[in-house]
Amino acid sequence: MLVRRIAAADLDDVLALNQGAPEGVGSLTVPRLEEILAYAEQAVVAEDAEGAITGFALMLPPGTAYDSVNYRWYGEQLADFAYLDRVVVAPGFRRRGVATMLYNVLEERARVHEVMALEVYVEPRNDASLAFHGSRGYAEIGRLDQPDGKKVALMTKQF
């Protein structure tokens, strides 16, 4: 497996992965994905030995015009943070270390900030994600209602 920066040729695969994971991330369009990529400090894909994209992750610095309610909340609460907007792993590659590899890369790159910030659904509850993040040292610092009626735990990891 290899982690590399997202290229223009990856956009269709990244969008398809995103749209196939409604339990963990919000829906995107190509223009919305391109907008988030323009804000991103890190935008990476994981690919297997055959070059198939197995996952992706997007991380934003503070101070962008990104209009996510979660990102805005962190902007109001924290002076310096790396915001993990989304991580998606292809269904056939889950529980095979792809997310761990993506997090290892992004957490290392995020160390220029004070904390890594993200959210995990708690209504409906995403127990697998909560356990994964807890095992990596993320702690809940708040909860936030989402426009779609769901609720997230706002989590950070101190560096």
Phi and psi in radians as a Rosetta constraint file:
Dihedral C 1 N 2 CA 2 C 2 CIRCULARHARMONIC -2.335 0.35
Dihedral N 2 CA 2 C 2 N 3 CIRCULARHARMONIC 2.452 0.35
Dihedral C 2 N 3 CA 3 C 3 CIRCULARHARMONIC -1.944 0.35
Dihedral N 3 CA 3 C 3 N 4 CIRCULARHARMONIC 2.248 0.35
Dihedral C 3 N 4 CA 4 C 4 CIRCULARHARMONIC -2.522 0.35
Dihedral N 4 CA 4 C 4 N 5 CIRCULARHARMONIC 2.897 0.35
Dihedral C 4 N 5 CA 5 C 5 CIRCULARHARMONIC -1.128 0.35
Dihedral N 5 CA 5 C 5 N 6 CIRCULARHARMONIC 2.499 0.35
Dihedral C 5 N 6 CA 6 C 6 CIRCULARHARMONIC -1.122 0.35
Dihedral N 6 CA 6 C 6 N 7 CIRCULARHARMONIC 2.318 0.35
Dihedral C 6 N 7 CA 7 C 7 CIRCULARHARMONIC -1.872 0.35
Dihedral N 7 CA 7 C 7 N 8 CIRCULARHARMONIC 2.811 0.35
Dihedral C 7 N 8 CA 8 C 8 CIRCULARHARMONIC -0.961 0.35
Dihedral N 8 CA 8 C 8 N 9 CIRCULARHARMONIC -0.634 0.35
Dihedral C 8 N 9 CA 9 C 9 CIRCULARHARMONIC -1.178 0.35
Dihedral N 9 CA 9 C 9 N 10 CIRCULARHARMONIC -0.236 0.35
Dihedral C 9 N 10 CA 10 C 10 CIRCULARHARMONIC -1.546 0.35
Dihedral N 10 CA 10 C 10 N 11 CIRCULARHARMONIC -0.189 0.35
Dihedral C 10 N 11 CA 11 C 11 CIRCULARHARMONIC -1.001 0.35
Dihedral N 11 CA 11 C 11 N 12 CIRCULARHARMONIC -0.757 0.35
Dihedral C 11 N 12 CA 12 C 12 CIRCULARHARMONIC -1.090 0.35
Dihedral N 12 CA 12 C 12 N 13 CIRCULARHARMONIC -0.744 0.35
Dihedral C 12 N 13 CA 13 C 13 CIRCULARHARMONIC -1.159 0.35
Dihedral N 13 CA 13 C 13 N 14 CIRCULARHARMONIC -0.732 0.35
Dihedral C 13 N 14 CA 14 C 14 CIRCULARHARMONIC -1.102 0.35
Dihedral N 14 CA 14 C 14 N 15 CIRCULARHARMONIC -0.781 0.35
Dihedral C 14 N 15 CA 15 C 15 CIRCULARHARMONIC -1.090 0.35
Dihedral N 15 CA 15 C 15 N 16 CIRCULARHARMONIC -0.756 0.35
Dihedral C 15 N 16 CA 16 C 16 CIRCULARHARMONIC -1.081 0.35
Dihedral N 16 CA 16 C 16 N 17 CIRCULARHARMONIC -0.738 0.35
Dihedral C 16 N 17 CA 17 C 17 CIRCULARHARMONIC -1.068 0.35
Dihedral N 17 CA 17 C 17 N 18 CIRCULARHARMONIC -0.803 0.35
Dihedral C 17 N 18 CA 18 C 18 CIRCULARHARMONIC -1.033 0.35
Dihedral N 18 CA 18 C 18 N 19 CIRCULARHARMONIC -0.839 0.35
Dihedral C 18 N 19 CA 19 C 19 CIRCULARHARMONIC -1.192 0.35
Dihedral N 19 CA 19 C 19 N 20 CIRCULARHARMONIC -0.347 0.35
Dihedral C 19 N 20 CA 20 C 20 CIRCULARHARMONIC -1.529 0.35
Dihedral N 20 CA 20 C 20 N 21 CIRCULARHARMONIC 0.107 0.35
Dihedral C 20 N 21 CA 21 C 21 CIRCULARHARMONIC -2.242 0.35
Dihedral N 21 CA 21 C 21 N 22 CIRCULARHARMONIC 0.938 0.35
Dihedral C 21 N 22 CA 22 C 22 CIRCULARHARMONIC -1.144 0.35
Dihedral N 22 CA 22 C 22 N 23 CIRCULARHARMONIC -0.321 0.35
Dihedral C 22 N 23 CA 23 C 23 CIRCULARHARMONIC -1.285 0.35
Dihedral N 23 CA 23 C 23 N 24 CIRCULARHARMONIC -0.287 0.35
Dihedral C 23 N 24 CA 24 C 24 CIRCULARHARMONIC -2.148 0.35
Dihedral N 24 CA 24 C 24 N 25 CIRCULARHARMONIC -0.424 0.35
Dihedral C 24 N 25 CA 25 C 25 CIRCULARHARMONIC -2.421 0.35
Dihedral N 25 CA 25 C 25 N 26 CIRCULARHARMONIC 2.735 0.35
Dihedral C 25 N 26 CA 26 C 26 CIRCULARHARMONIC -1.310 0.35
Dihedral N 26 CA 26 C 26 N 27 CIRCULARHARMONIC 2.737 0.35
Dihedral C 26 N 27 CA 27 C 27 CIRCULARHARMONIC -1.152 0.35
Dihedral N 27 CA 27 C 27 N 28 CIRCULARHARMONIC 2.624 0.35
Dihedral C 27 N 28 CA 28 C 28 CIRCULARHARMONIC -2.294 0.35
Dihedral N 28 CA 28 C 28 N 29 CIRCULARHARMONIC 2.749 0.35
Dihedral C 28 N 29 CA 29 C 29 CIRCULARHARMONIC -1.978 0.35
Dihedral N 29 CA 29 C 29 N 30 CIRCULARHARMONIC 2.927 0.35
Dihedral C 29 N 30 CA 30 C 30 CIRCULARHARMONIC -1.037 0.35
Dihedral N 30 CA 30 C 30 N 31 CIRCULARHARMONIC -0.820 0.35
Dihedral C 30 N 31 CA 31 C 31 CIRCULARHARMONIC -1.056 0.35
Dihedral N 31 CA 31 C 31 N 32 CIRCULARHARMONIC -0.661 0.35
Dihedral C 31 N 32 CA 32 C 32 CIRCULARHARMONIC -1.195 0.35
Dihedral N 32 CA 32 C 32 N 33 CIRCULARHARMONIC -0.712 0.35
Dihedral C 32 N 33 CA 33 C 33 CIRCULARHARMONIC -1.063 0.35
Dihedral N 33 CA 33 C 33 N 34 CIRCULARHARMONIC -0.786 0.35
Dihedral C 33 N 34 CA 34 C 34 CIRCULARHARMONIC -1.096 0.35
Dihedral N 34 CA 34 C 34 N 35 CIRCULARHARMONIC -0.640 0.35
Dihedral C 34 N 35 CA 35 C 35 CIRCULARHARMONIC -1.103 0.35
Dihedral N 35 CA 35 C 35 N 36 CIRCULARHARMONIC -0.827 0.35
Dihedral C 35 N 36 CA 36 C 36 CIRCULARHARMONIC -1.120 0.35
Dihedral N 36 CA 36 C 36 N 37 CIRCULARHARMONIC -0.709 0.35
Dihedral C 36 N 37 CA 37 C 37 CIRCULARHARMONIC -1.054 0.35
Dihedral N 37 CA 37 C 37 N 38 CIRCULARHARMONIC -0.611 0.35
Dihedral C 37 N 38 CA 38 C 38 CIRCULARHARMONIC -1.155 0.35
Dihedral N 38 CA 38 C 38 N 39 CIRCULARHARMONIC -0.520 0.35
Dihedral C 38 N 39 CA 39 C 39 CIRCULARHARMONIC -1.464 0.35
Dihedral N 39 CA 39 C 39 N 40 CIRCULARHARMONIC -0.393 0.35
Dihedral C 39 N 40 CA 40 C 40 CIRCULARHARMONIC -1.147 0.35
Dihedral N 40 CA 40 C 40 N 41 CIRCULARHARMONIC 2.388 0.35
Dihedral C 40 N 41 CA 41 C 41 CIRCULARHARMONIC -1.460 0.35
Dihedral N 41 CA 41 C 41 N 42 CIRCULARHARMONIC -0.588 0.35
Dihedral C 41 N 42 CA 42 C 42 CIRCULARHARMONIC -2.389 0.35
Dihedral N 42 CA 42 C 42 N 43 CIRCULARHARMONIC 2.329 0.35
Dihedral C 42 N 43 CA 43 C 43 CIRCULARHARMONIC -2.492 0.35
Dihedral N 43 CA 43 C 43 N 44 CIRCULARHARMONIC 1.848 0.35
Dihedral C 43 N 44 CA 44 C 44 CIRCULARHARMONIC -2.246 0.35
Dihedral N 44 CA 44 C 44 N 45 CIRCULARHARMONIC 2.698 0.35
Dihedral C 44 N 45 CA 45 C 45 CIRCULARHARMONIC -2.112 0.35
Dihedral N 45 CA 45 C 45 N 46 CIRCULARHARMONIC 2.692 0.35
Dihedral C 45 N 46 CA 46 C 46 CIRCULARHARMONIC -1.853 0.35
Dihedral N 46 CA 46 C 46 N 47 CIRCULARHARMONIC 2.409 0.35
Dihedral C 46 N 47 CA 47 C 47 CIRCULARHARMONIC -2.329 0.35
Dihedral N 47 CA 47 C 47 N 48 CIRCULARHARMONIC 2.641 0.35
Dihedral C 47 N 48 CA 48 C 48 CIRCULARHARMONIC -1.494 0.35
Dihedral N 48 CA 48 C 48 N 49 CIRCULARHARMONIC -3.086 0.35
Dihedral C 48 N 49 CA 49 C 49 CIRCULARHARMONIC -1.097 0.35
Dihedral N 49 CA 49 C 49 N 50 CIRCULARHARMONIC -0.412 0.35
Dihedral C 49 N 50 CA 50 C 50 CIRCULARHARMONIC -1.577 0.35
Dihedral N 50 CA 50 C 50 N 51 CIRCULARHARMONIC -0.010 0.35
Dihedral C 50 N 51 CA 51 C 51 CIRCULARHARMONIC 1.558 0.35
Dihedral N 51 CA 51 C 51 N 52 CIRCULARHARMONIC 0.107 0.35
Dihedral C 51 N 52 CA 52 C 52 CIRCULARHARMONIC -1.340 0.35
Dihedral N 52 CA 52 C 52 N 53 CIRCULARHARMONIC 2.369 0.35
Dihedral C 52 N 53 CA 53 C 53 CIRCULARHARMONIC -1.322 0.35
Dihedral N 53 CA 53 C 53 N 54 CIRCULARHARMONIC 2.156 0.35
Dihedral C 53 N 54 CA 54 C 54 CIRCULARHARMONIC -1.849 0.35
Dihedral N 54 CA 54 C 54 N 55 CIRCULARHARMONIC -0.193 0.35
Dihedral C 54 N 55 CA 55 C 55 CIRCULARHARMONIC -3.136 0.35
Dihedral N 55 CA 55 C 55 N 56 CIRCULARHARMONIC 2.952 0.35
Dihedral C 55 N 56 CA 56 C 56 CIRCULARHARMONIC -2.653 0.35
Dihedral N 56 CA 56 C 56 N 57 CIRCULARHARMONIC 2.836 0.35
Dihedral C 56 N 57 CA 57 C 57 CIRCULARHARMONIC -2.613 0.35
Dihedral N 57 CA 57 C 57 N 58 CIRCULARHARMONIC 2.539 0.35
Dihedral C 57 N 58 CA 58 C 58 CIRCULARHARMONIC -2.217 0.35
Dihedral N 58 CA 58 C 58 N 59 CIRCULARHARMONIC 2.282 0.35
Dihedral C 58 N 59 CA 59 C 59 CIRCULARHARMONIC -2.262 0.35
Dihedral N 59 CA 59 C 59 N 60 CIRCULARHARMONIC 2.288 0.35
Dihedral C 59 N 60 CA 60 C 60 CIRCULARHARMONIC -2.005 0.35
Dihedral N 60 CA 60 C 60 N 61 CIRCULARHARMONIC 2.551 0.35
Dihedral C 60 N 61 CA 61 C 61 CIRCULARHARMONIC -1.442 0.35
Dihedral N 61 CA 61 C 61 N 62 CIRCULARHARMONIC 2.968 0.35
Dihedral C 61 N 62 CA 62 C 62 CIRCULARHARMONIC -1.233 0.35
Dihedral N 62 CA 62 C 62 N 63 CIRCULARHARMONIC 2.778 0.35
Dihedral C 62 N 63 CA 63 C 63 CIRCULARHARMONIC 1.546 0.35
Dihedral N 63 CA 63 C 63 N 64 CIRCULARHARMONIC 0.177 0.35
Dihedral C 63 N 64 CA 64 C 64 CIRCULARHARMONIC -1.544 0.35
Dihedral N 64 CA 64 C 64 N 65 CIRCULARHARMONIC 3.054 0.35
Dihedral C 64 N 65 CA 65 C 65 CIRCULARHARMONIC -1.555 0.35
Dihedral N 65 CA 65 C 65 N 66 CIRCULARHARMONIC 0.217 0.35
Dihedral C 65 N 66 CA 66 C 66 CIRCULARHARMONIC -1.021 0.35
Dihedral N 66 CA 66 C 66 N 67 CIRCULARHARMONIC 2.287 0.35
Dihedral C 66 N 67 CA 67 C 67 CIRCULARHARMONIC -1.724 0.35
Dihedral N 67 CA 67 C 67 N 68 CIRCULARHARMONIC 0.337 0.35
Dihedral C 67 N 68 CA 68 C 68 CIRCULARHARMONIC -1.142 0.35
Dihedral N 68 CA 68 C 68 N 69 CIRCULARHARMONIC 2.360 0.35
Dihedral C 68 N 69 CA 69 C 69 CIRCULARHARMONIC -1.110 0.35
Dihedral N 69 CA 69 C 69 N 70 CIRCULARHARMONIC -0.599 0.35
Dihedral C 69 N 70 CA 70 C 70 CIRCULARHARMONIC -1.223 0.35
Dihedral N 70 CA 70 C 70 N 71 CIRCULARHARMONIC -0.808 0.35
Dihedral C 70 N 71 CA 71 C 71 CIRCULARHARMONIC -1.042 0.35
Dihedral N 71 CA 71 C 71 N 72 CIRCULARHARMONIC -0.755 0.35
Dihedral C 71 N 72 CA 72 C 72 CIRCULARHARMONIC -1.092 0.35
Dihedral N 72 CA 72 C 72 N 73 CIRCULARHARMONIC -0.698 0.35
Dihedral C 72 N 73 CA 73 C 73 CIRCULARHARMONIC -1.026 0.35
Dihedral N 73 CA 73 C 73 N 74 CIRCULARHARMONIC -0.837 0.35
Dihedral C 73 N 74 CA 74 C 74 CIRCULARHARMONIC -1.068 0.35
Dihedral N 74 CA 74 C 74 N 75 CIRCULARHARMONIC -0.680 0.35
Dihedral C 74 N 75 CA 75 C 75 CIRCULARHARMONIC -1.072 0.35
Dihedral N 75 CA 75 C 75 N 76 CIRCULARHARMONIC -0.549 0.35
Dihedral C 75 N 76 CA 76 C 76 CIRCULARHARMONIC -1.412 0.35
Dihedral N 76 CA 76 C 76 N 77 CIRCULARHARMONIC -0.419 0.35
Dihedral C 76 N 77 CA 77 C 77 CIRCULARHARMONIC -1.751 0.35
Dihedral N 77 CA 77 C 77 N 78 CIRCULARHARMONIC -0.515 0.35
Dihedral C 77 N 78 CA 78 C 78 CIRCULARHARMONIC -2.154 0.35
Dihedral N 78 CA 78 C 78 N 79 CIRCULARHARMONIC 2.501 0.35
Dihedral C 78 N 79 CA 79 C 79 CIRCULARHARMONIC -1.373 0.35
Dihedral N 79 CA 79 C 79 N 80 CIRCULARHARMONIC -0.671 0.35
Dihedral C 79 N 80 CA 80 C 80 CIRCULARHARMONIC -2.504 0.35
Dihedral N 80 CA 80 C 80 N 81 CIRCULARHARMONIC 2.181 0.35
Dihedral C 80 N 81 CA 81 C 81 CIRCULARHARMONIC -2.731 0.35
Dihedral N 81 CA 81 C 81 N 82 CIRCULARHARMONIC 2.752 0.35
Dihedral C 81 N 82 CA 82 C 82 CIRCULARHARMONIC -1.896 0.35
Dihedral N 82 CA 82 C 82 N 83 CIRCULARHARMONIC 2.128 0.35
Dihedral C 82 N 83 CA 83 C 83 CIRCULARHARMONIC -1.745 0.35
Dihedral N 83 CA 83 C 83 N 84 CIRCULARHARMONIC 2.028 0.35
Dihedral C 83 N 84 CA 84 C 84 CIRCULARHARMONIC -1.467 0.35
Dihedral N 84 CA 84 C 84 N 85 CIRCULARHARMONIC 1.752 0.35
Dihedral C 84 N 85 CA 85 C 85 CIRCULARHARMONIC -1.247 0.35
Dihedral N 85 CA 85 C 85 N 86 CIRCULARHARMONIC -0.766 0.35
Dihedral C 85 N 86 CA 86 C 86 CIRCULARHARMONIC -2.825 0.35
Dihedral N 86 CA 86 C 86 N 87 CIRCULARHARMONIC 2.550 0.35
Dihedral C 86 N 87 CA 87 C 87 CIRCULARHARMONIC -2.338 0.35
Dihedral N 87 CA 87 C 87 N 88 CIRCULARHARMONIC 2.233 0.35
Dihedral C 87 N 88 CA 88 C 88 CIRCULARHARMONIC -2.319 0.35
Dihedral N 88 CA 88 C 88 N 89 CIRCULARHARMONIC 2.340 0.35
Dihedral C 88 N 89 CA 89 C 89 CIRCULARHARMONIC -2.055 0.35
Dihedral N 89 CA 89 C 89 N 90 CIRCULARHARMONIC 2.357 0.35
Dihedral C 89 N 90 CA 90 C 90 CIRCULARHARMONIC -1.010 0.35
Dihedral N 90 CA 90 C 90 N 91 CIRCULARHARMONIC 2.438 0.35
Dihedral C 90 N 91 CA 91 C 91 CIRCULARHARMONIC -0.897 0.35
Dihedral N 91 CA 91 C 91 N 92 CIRCULARHARMONIC -0.712 0.35
Dihedral C 91 N 92 CA 92 C 92 CIRCULARHARMONIC -1.247 0.35
Dihedral N 92 CA 92 C 92 N 93 CIRCULARHARMONIC -0.122 0.35
Dihedral C 92 N 93 CA 93 C 93 CIRCULARHARMONIC -2.038 0.35
Dihedral N 93 CA 93 C 93 N 94 CIRCULARHARMONIC 0.098 0.35
Dihedral C 93 N 94 CA 94 C 94 CIRCULARHARMONIC -1.222 0.35
Dihedral N 94 CA 94 C 94 N 95 CIRCULARHARMONIC 2.573 0.35
Dihedral C 94 N 95 CA 95 C 95 CIRCULARHARMONIC 1.126 0.35
Dihedral N 95 CA 95 C 95 N 96 CIRCULARHARMONIC 0.487 0.35
Dihedral C 95 N 96 CA 96 C 96 CIRCULARHARMONIC -2.186 0.35
Dihedral N 96 CA 96 C 96 N 97 CIRCULARHARMONIC 0.282 0.35
Dihedral C 96 N 97 CA 97 C 97 CIRCULARHARMONIC 1.599 0.35
Dihedral N 97 CA 97 C 97 N 98 CIRCULARHARMONIC 0.042 0.35
Dihedral C 97 N 98 CA 98 C 98 CIRCULARHARMONIC -1.165 0.35
Dihedral N 98 CA 98 C 98 N 99 CIRCULARHARMONIC -0.851 0.35
Dihedral C 98 N 99 CA 99 C 99 CIRCULARHARMONIC -1.075 0.35
Dihedral N 99 CA 99 C 99 N 100 CIRCULARHARMONIC -0.724 0.35
Dihedral C 99 N 100 CA 100 C 100 CIRCULARHARMONIC -1.034 0.35
Dihedral N 100 CA 100 C 100 N 101 CIRCULARHARMONIC -0.761 0.35
Dihedral C 100 N 101 CA 101 C 101 CIRCULARHARMONIC -1.117 0.35
Dihedral N 101 CA 101 C 101 N 102 CIRCULARHARMONIC -0.782 0.35
Dihedral C 101 N 102 CA 102 C 102 CIRCULARHARMONIC -1.069 0.35
Dihedral N 102 CA 102 C 102 N 103 CIRCULARHARMONIC -0.790 0.35
Dihedral C 102 N 103 CA 103 C 103 CIRCULARHARMONIC -1.126 0.35
Dihedral N 103 CA 103 C 103 N 104 CIRCULARHARMONIC -0.720 0.35
Dihedral C 103 N 104 CA 104 C 104 CIRCULARHARMONIC -1.003 0.35
Dihedral N 104 CA 104 C 104 N 105 CIRCULARHARMONIC -0.793 0.35
Dihedral C 104 N 105 CA 105 C 105 CIRCULARHARMONIC -1.141 0.35
Dihedral N 105 CA 105 C 105 N 106 CIRCULARHARMONIC -0.874 0.35
Dihedral C 105 N 106 CA 106 C 106 CIRCULARHARMONIC -1.196 0.35
Dihedral N 106 CA 106 C 106 N 107 CIRCULARHARMONIC -0.676 0.35
Dihedral C 106 N 107 CA 107 C 107 CIRCULARHARMONIC -1.115 0.35
Dihedral N 107 CA 107 C 107 N 108 CIRCULARHARMONIC -0.677 0.35
Dihedral C 107 N 108 CA 108 C 108 CIRCULARHARMONIC -1.090 0.35
Dihedral N 108 CA 108 C 108 N 109 CIRCULARHARMONIC -0.782 0.35
Dihedral C 108 N 109 CA 109 C 109 CIRCULARHARMONIC -1.246 0.35
Dihedral N 109 CA 109 C 109 N 110 CIRCULARHARMONIC -0.429 0.35
Dihedral C 109 N 110 CA 110 C 110 CIRCULARHARMONIC -1.407 0.35
Dihedral N 110 CA 110 C 110 N 111 CIRCULARHARMONIC -0.133 0.35
Dihedral C 110 N 111 CA 111 C 111 CIRCULARHARMONIC -1.104 0.35
Dihedral N 111 CA 111 C 111 N 112 CIRCULARHARMONIC -0.187 0.35
Dihedral C 111 N 112 CA 112 C 112 CIRCULARHARMONIC -1.277 0.35
Dihedral N 112 CA 112 C 112 N 113 CIRCULARHARMONIC -0.182 0.35
Dihedral C 112 N 113 CA 113 C 113 CIRCULARHARMONIC -1.867 0.35
Dihedral N 113 CA 113 C 113 N 114 CIRCULARHARMONIC 2.940 0.35
Dihedral C 113 N 114 CA 114 C 114 CIRCULARHARMONIC -1.282 0.35
Dihedral N 114 CA 114 C 114 N 115 CIRCULARHARMONIC -0.678 0.35
Dihedral C 114 N 115 CA 115 C 115 CIRCULARHARMONIC -2.519 0.35
Dihedral N 115 CA 115 C 115 N 116 CIRCULARHARMONIC 2.786 0.35
Dihedral C 115 N 116 CA 116 C 116 CIRCULARHARMONIC -1.783 0.35
Dihedral N 116 CA 116 C 116 N 117 CIRCULARHARMONIC 2.301 0.35
Dihedral C 116 N 117 CA 117 C 117 CIRCULARHARMONIC -2.142 0.35
Dihedral N 117 CA 117 C 117 N 118 CIRCULARHARMONIC 2.492 0.35
Dihedral C 117 N 118 CA 118 C 118 CIRCULARHARMONIC -2.813 0.35
Dihedral N 118 CA 118 C 118 N 119 CIRCULARHARMONIC 3.107 0.35
Dihedral C 118 N 119 CA 119 C 119 CIRCULARHARMONIC -2.381 0.35
Dihedral N 119 CA 119 C 119 N 120 CIRCULARHARMONIC 2.705 0.35
Dihedral C 119 N 120 CA 120 C 120 CIRCULARHARMONIC -2.344 0.35
Dihedral N 120 CA 120 C 120 N 121 CIRCULARHARMONIC 2.380 0.35
Dihedral C 120 N 121 CA 121 C 121 CIRCULARHARMONIC -1.101 0.35
Dihedral N 121 CA 121 C 121 N 122 CIRCULARHARMONIC 2.305 0.35
Dihedral C 121 N 122 CA 122 C 122 CIRCULARHARMONIC -2.027 0.35
Dihedral N 122 CA 122 C 122 N 123 CIRCULARHARMONIC -0.277 0.35
Dihedral C 122 N 123 CA 123 C 123 CIRCULARHARMONIC -2.452 0.35
Dihedral N 123 CA 123 C 123 N 124 CIRCULARHARMONIC 1.740 0.35
Dihedral C 123 N 124 CA 124 C 124 CIRCULARHARMONIC -1.242 0.35
Dihedral N 124 CA 124 C 124 N 125 CIRCULARHARMONIC 2.642 0.35
Dihedral C 124 N 125 CA 125 C 125 CIRCULARHARMONIC -1.309 0.35
Dihedral N 125 CA 125 C 125 N 126 CIRCULARHARMONIC 2.282 0.35
Dihedral C 125 N 126 CA 126 C 126 CIRCULARHARMONIC -1.925 0.35
Dihedral N 126 CA 126 C 126 N 127 CIRCULARHARMONIC 1.433 0.35
Dihedral C 126 N 127 CA 127 C 127 CIRCULARHARMONIC -1.074 0.35
Dihedral N 127 CA 127 C 127 N 128 CIRCULARHARMONIC -0.667 0.35
Dihedral C 127 N 128 CA 128 C 128 CIRCULARHARMONIC -1.099 0.35
Dihedral N 128 CA 128 C 128 N 129 CIRCULARHARMONIC -0.746 0.35
Dihedral C 128 N 129 CA 129 C 129 CIRCULARHARMONIC -1.210 0.35
Dihedral N 129 CA 129 C 129 N 130 CIRCULARHARMONIC -0.718 0.35
Dihedral C 129 N 130 CA 130 C 130 CIRCULARHARMONIC -1.051 0.35
Dihedral N 130 CA 130 C 130 N 131 CIRCULARHARMONIC -0.750 0.35
Dihedral C 130 N 131 CA 131 C 131 CIRCULARHARMONIC -1.156 0.35
Dihedral N 131 CA 131 C 131 N 132 CIRCULARHARMONIC -0.761 0.35
Dihedral C 131 N 132 CA 132 C 132 CIRCULARHARMONIC -1.024 0.35
Dihedral N 132 CA 132 C 132 N 133 CIRCULARHARMONIC -0.861 0.35
Dihedral C 132 N 133 CA 133 C 133 CIRCULARHARMONIC -1.193 0.35
Dihedral N 133 CA 133 C 133 N 134 CIRCULARHARMONIC -0.679 0.35
Dihedral C 133 N 134 CA 134 C 134 CIRCULARHARMONIC -1.041 0.35
Dihedral N 134 CA 134 C 134 N 135 CIRCULARHARMONIC -0.707 0.35
Dihedral C 134 N 135 CA 135 C 135 CIRCULARHARMONIC -1.194 0.35
Dihedral N 135 CA 135 C 135 N 136 CIRCULARHARMONIC -0.352 0.35
Dihedral C 135 N 136 CA 136 C 136 CIRCULARHARMONIC -1.660 0.35
Dihedral N 136 CA 136 C 136 N 137 CIRCULARHARMONIC 0.039 0.35
Dihedral C 136 N 137 CA 137 C 137 CIRCULARHARMONIC 1.671 0.35
Dihedral N 137 CA 137 C 137 N 138 CIRCULARHARMONIC 0.223 0.35
Dihedral C 137 N 138 CA 138 C 138 CIRCULARHARMONIC -1.446 0.35
Dihedral N 138 CA 138 C 138 N 139 CIRCULARHARMONIC 2.449 0.35
Dihedral C 138 N 139 CA 139 C 139 CIRCULARHARMONIC -2.213 0.35
Dihedral N 139 CA 139 C 139 N 140 CIRCULARHARMONIC 2.499 0.35
Dihedral C 139 N 140 CA 140 C 140 CIRCULARHARMONIC -1.267 0.35
Dihedral N 140 CA 140 C 140 N 141 CIRCULARHARMONIC 2.316 0.35
Dihedral C 140 N 141 CA 141 C 141 CIRCULARHARMONIC -2.084 0.35
Dihedral N 141 CA 141 C 141 N 142 CIRCULARHARMONIC 0.001 0.35
Dihedral C 141 N 142 CA 142 C 142 CIRCULARHARMONIC 3.023 0.35
Dihedral N 142 CA 142 C 142 N 143 CIRCULARHARMONIC 3.076 0.35
Dihedral C 142 N 143 CA 143 C 143 CIRCULARHARMONIC -2.340 0.35
Dihedral N 143 CA 143 C 143 N 144 CIRCULARHARMONIC 2.669 0.35
Dihedral C 143 N 144 CA 144 C 144 CIRCULARHARMONIC -2.543 0.35
Dihedral N 144 CA 144 C 144 N 145 CIRCULARHARMONIC 2.280 0.35
Dihedral C 144 N 145 CA 145 C 145 CIRCULARHARMONIC -1.278 0.35
Dihedral N 145 CA 145 C 145 N 146 CIRCULARHARMONIC 2.459 0.35
Dihedral C 145 N 146 CA 146 C 146 CIRCULARHARMONIC -1.750 0.35
Dihedral N 146 CA 146 C 146 N 147 CIRCULARHARMONIC 2.718 0.35
Dihedral C 146 N 147 CA 147 C 147 CIRCULARHARMONIC -1.024 0.35
Dihedral N 147 CA 147 C 147 N 148 CIRCULARHARMONIC -0.438 0.35
Dihedral C 147 N 148 CA 148 C 148 CIRCULARHARMONIC -1.544 0.35
Dihedral N 148 CA 148 C 148 N 149 CIRCULARHARMONIC 0.140 0.35
Dihedral C 148 N 149 CA 149 C 149 CIRCULARHARMONIC 1.593 0.35
Dihedral N 149 CA 149 C 149 N 150 CIRCULARHARMONIC -0.127 0.35
Dihedral C 149 N 150 CA 150 C 150 CIRCULARHARMONIC -1.431 0.35
Dihedral N 150 CA 150 C 150 N 151 CIRCULARHARMONIC 2.999 0.35
Dihedral C 150 N 151 CA 151 C 151 CIRCULARHARMONIC -2.324 0.35
Dihedral N 151 CA 151 C 151 N 152 CIRCULARHARMONIC 2.465 0.35
Dihedral C 151 N 152 CA 152 C 152 CIRCULARHARMONIC -2.088 0.35
Dihedral N 152 CA 152 C 152 N 153 CIRCULARHARMONIC 2.654 0.35
Dihedral C 152 N 153 CA 153 C 153 CIRCULARHARMONIC -1.599 0.35
Dihedral N 153 CA 153 C 153 N 154 CIRCULARHARMONIC 2.219 0.35
Dihedral C 153 N 154 CA 154 C 154 CIRCULARHARMONIC -1.558 0.35
Dihedral N 154 CA 154 C 154 N 155 CIRCULARHARMONIC 2.142 0.35
Dihedral C 154 N 155 CA 155 C 155 CIRCULARHARMONIC -2.234 0.35
Dihedral N 155 CA 155 C 155 N 156 CIRCULARHARMONIC 2.570 0.35
Dihedral C 155 N 156 CA 156 C 156 CIRCULARHARMONIC -2.374 0.35
Dihedral N 156 CA 156 C 156 N 157 CIRCULARHARMONIC 2.768 0.35
Dihedral C 156 N 157 CA 157 C 157 CIRCULARHARMONIC -2.229 0.35
Dihedral N 157 CA 157 C 157 N 158 CIRCULARHARMONIC 2.143 0.35
Dihedral C 157 N 158 CA 158 C 158 CIRCULARHARMONIC -1.350 0.35
Dihedral N 158 CA 158 C 158 N 159 CIRCULARHARMONIC 2.491 0.35
